[in-house]
Amino acid sequence: MKAAELRDKTADQLQDEILKLKKEQFNMRFQKATGQLENTAQVGKVRRNIARMKTILNEQAAKAKPGRAGS
């Protein structure tokens, strides 16, 4: 999912999506360990998507609570 699409979602929607991806990542780790995972590149894609969503959540939180910049 692209970052622009993710920025349109609310924080709750992003949290739900992160939870879903973490479950998928957990299952993929087991599949990899047992040799059942066919597309190993998918593991990296899921990790990057989780990181992308967390970054956008942090951006949204920073906009909601502006601090003292430059102090």
DAUR-V704572 format. One record per residue. N is the residue number from 1. SS is DSSP state (H for helix, E for strand, C for the rest). PHI is phi in radians with two decimals (* if undefined). D_CENTER is the distance of its C-alpha to the mean C-alpha in Angstrom with 2 decimals. Layout:
<<N	SS	PHI	D_CENTER> <N	SS	PHI	D_CENTER>>
This chain:
<<1	C	*	9.72> <2	C	-1.36	11.15> <3	H	-1.09	10.34> <4	H	-1.11	13.61> <5	H	-1.19	12.80> <6	H	-1.23	9.73> <7	H	-1.16	12.17> <8	C	-1.38	14.53> <9	C	-1.54	12.64> <10	C	-1.41	13.54> <11	H	-1.10	11.83> <12	H	-1.13	12.70> <13	H	-1.13	11.31> <14	H	-1.16	7.79> <15	H	-1.06	8.44> <16	H	-1.11	9.83> <17	H	-1.17	7.21> <18	H	-1.10	4.88> <19	H	-1.05	8.42> <20	H	-1.09	9.27> <21	H	-1.20	6.91> <22	H	-1.15	8.13> <23	H	-1.15	11.50> <24	H	-1.10	11.41> <25	H	-1.11	10.70> <26	H	-1.06	13.54> <27	H	-1.12	15.77> <28	H	-1.20	15.35> <29	H	-1.11	16.41> <30	H	-1.16	19.46> <31	H	-1.10	20.25> <32	H	-1.16	20.17> <33	H	-1.15	22.43> <34	H	-1.61	24.85> <35	C	1.39	24.96> <36	C	-1.65	23.81> <37	C	-1.39	20.71> <38	C	-1.50	22.00> <39	C	-1.84	19.19> <40	C	-1.26	17.95> <41	H	-1.18	16.08> <42	H	-1.10	13.56> <43	H	-1.04	12.34> <44	H	-1.14	11.46> <45	H	-1.12	9.83> <46	H	-1.15	7.42> <47	H	-1.04	6.89> <48	H	-1.16	6.65> <49	H	-1.12	4.26> <50	H	-1.09	1.74> <51	H	-1.10	4.46> <52	H	-1.08	5.09> <53	H	-1.18	3.79> <54	H	-1.14	5.38> <55	H	-1.10	7.98> <56	H	-1.16	8.83> <57	H	-1.05	9.27> <58	H	-1.15	11.47> <59	H	-1.10	13.26> <60	H	-1.11	14.07> <61	H	-1.15	15.33> <62	H	-1.17	17.41> <63	H	-1.21	18.95> <64	H	-1.26	19.83> <65	C	-2.22	21.51> <66	C	-1.21	23.26> <67	C	-1.74	24.75> <68	C	-1.56	27.73> <69	C	-1.39	26.88> <70	C	1.41	29.21> <71	C	-1.70	30.78>>
